Amino acid sequence: MTLLVLNDLKKKGMIIDYAIGGGMGIVFYIEPILTYDLDVFILTEDGTDLQPLTALYQYLKKLGYQPKQEQIVIEGIPVQFLPAFNGLLDEAVRKARRINYRGTEARVMTVEHLLAIMLETGRAKDRERFFKVLDEAEIDRPKLSRILKRFELLEKYRKWEKLRHEK
């Protein structure tokens, strides 16, 4: 199972920590959405440097997992490893929730961090998902406000809300 491999990478010290984000992260909070891969944000000794990804991919290749474009297929699931390259992602990984998925522990970003990341990324699909999550998930609104304020995303949130109500 993919999660066992992720936990093993952490246990072996190849990564400091990880958290599932992106579309698959959202699935833990709302009805499933269409997504093709597992985005795994990682903390490494070298911070935002991409060099640890080379060692990670080489190690996984030795275990028999094959790269596919920017992903590596682990137990049939395309996984994209992404270094936590800014403060928001770093915090999202460090404060990720521990969940039990089919008997295996996994770390998933909080819904509030996922929302902030969608807002920061700002793609059209992120805006669409943002409001779906906002409407359907159980959200700690004060916590979301603190995160948006801390990472200077409140103004962008207000713009998105305005666009939403103009439709």
C-alpha positions in Angstrom: 0.0 0.0 0.0 1.3 3.5 -0.9 0.9 4.8 2.6 3.1 2.1 4.0 5.9 3.2 1.6 5.4 6.9 2.6 5.6 6.0 6.3 8.7 3.9 5.6 10.4 6.8 3.9 9.9 8.8 7.0 11.1 6.0 9.3 14.3 5.6 7.2 15.0 9.3 7.5 14.7 10.0 3.7 12.1 12.7 4.6 11.5 14.5 7.8 7.7 14.4 7.4 5.0 14.4 4.8 1.4 15.3 4.3 -1.1 14.5 1.6 -2.4 17.5 -0.1 -4.0 18.5 -3.4 -7.1 16.8 -4.8 -6.6 13.6 -2.8 -6.2 15.6 0.4 -9.6 17.1 -0.2 -11.2 13.7 -0.5 -10.8 13.3 3.3 -13.1 16.2 3.9 -15.8 16.1 1.1 -17.3 13.8 -1.5 -14.7 12.5 -3.9 -13.5 14.7 -6.7 -11.7 13.7 -9.9 -8.0 13.4 -9.3 -5.4 11.2 -10.9 -2.5 11.3 -8.5 -1.4 11.7 -4.9 0.3 14.9 -4.1 2.7 14.4 -1.2 4.3 17.5 0.2 7.5 16.7 2.1 10.0 18.3 4.5 13.6 17.3 4.0 16.9 18.1 5.6 17.7 20.4 2.7 14.5 22.4 2.9 13.2 23.5 -0.5 16.1 22.1 -2.5 15.1 19.6 -5.2 18.2 17.4 -4.7 16.5 15.2 -2.1 13.9 14.2 -4.7 16.7 12.6 -6.8 17.8 10.4 -3.9 14.1 9.6 -3.1 13.3 8.6 -6.7 16.5 6.5 -7.0 15.6 4.7 -3.7 12.1 4.0 -4.8 13.3 2.9 -8.2 15.5 0.3 -6.5 12.4 -1.0 -4.8 10.8 -1.5 -8.2 8.6 1.6 -8.4 8.8 3.2 -11.8 8.8 6.9 -12.7 6.1 8.3 -14.9 6.8 11.9 -16.0 7.1 13.9 -12.8 5.5 11.2 -10.7 6.6 7.8 -9.4 4.0 4.9 -9.4 3.9 3.3 -6.0 1.6 0.3 -5.6 -0.3 1.4 -8.7 -0.8 5.0 -7.6 1.0 7.9 -9.3 2.7 9.9 -6.5 4.1 13.4 -7.0 6.6 14.4 -4.3 6.7 18.2 -3.7 9.1 19.9 -1.4 7.3 22.3 1.0 8.8 25.4 -0.7 7.2 28.2 1.3 5.9 29.0 4.7 2.3 28.0 4.1 3.3 24.5 2.8 5.8 24.0 5.6 3.2 24.8 8.2 0.6 22.6 6.4 2.9 19.6 6.5 4.0 20.2 10.2 0.4 20.7 11.3 -1.1 17.9 9.2 -3.7 15.6 10.8 -2.9 12.0 11.6 -5.6 9.7 10.2 -6.1 6.0 10.1 -6.8 4.8 6.5 -7.6 1.1 6.3 -5.4 0.3 9.3 -2.5 2.5 8.2 -1.5 5.8 9.7 -1.3 8.7 7.2 -0.8 12.4 7.4 -3.3 14.7 5.6 -3.2 18.5 5.5 -6.0 20.2 7.5 -8.9 21.4 5.5 -8.1 25.0 6.5 -4.5 24.6 5.1 -5.8 23.0 1.9 -8.2 26.0 1.4 -5.3 28.5 2.0 -3.1 26.6 -0.5 -5.9 26.6 -3.1 -6.3 30.3 -2.6 -2.5 30.9 -2.8 -2.2 28.8 -6.0 -5.1 30.6 -7.6 -5.8 28.4 -10.6 -9.4 28.3 -12.0 -9.8 24.7 -10.8 -8.6 25.7 -7.3 -11.2 28.4 -7.1 -13.9 25.9 -8.1 -12.7 23.4 -5.6 -12.2 26.1 -2.9 -15.9 27.0 -2.8 -17.0 23.3 -3.0 -14.9 22.6 0.0 -16.0 25.7 1.8 -19.6 24.7 1.2 -19.3 21.0 2.1 -16.6 20.5 4.6 -16.6 21.1 8.3 -14.3 24.0 8.7 -12.9 25.8 11.7 -13.6 29.3 10.4 -11.5 31.2 13.0 -8.6 28.9 12.3 -9.0 29.5 8.5 -9.1 33.3 9.1 -5.9 33.1 11.2 -4.1 31.2 8.4 -5.3 33.5 5.7 -4.2 36.5 7.7 -0.8 35.0 8.6 -0.1 34.3 4.9 -1.6 37.5 3.6 -4.4 35.8 1.7 -7.4 37.7 3.1 -7.6 40.2 0.3 -7.5 37.4 -2.3 -10.2 35.5 -0.4 -12.4 38.7 -0.5 -11.9 39.0 -4.3 -12.8 35.3 -4.8 -16.0 35.8 -2.6 -16.9 38.9 -4.7 -16.5 36.9 -8.0 -18.5 34.1 -6.5 -21.5 36.4 -5.7 -21.3 38.1 -9.1 -22.1 34.8 -10.9 
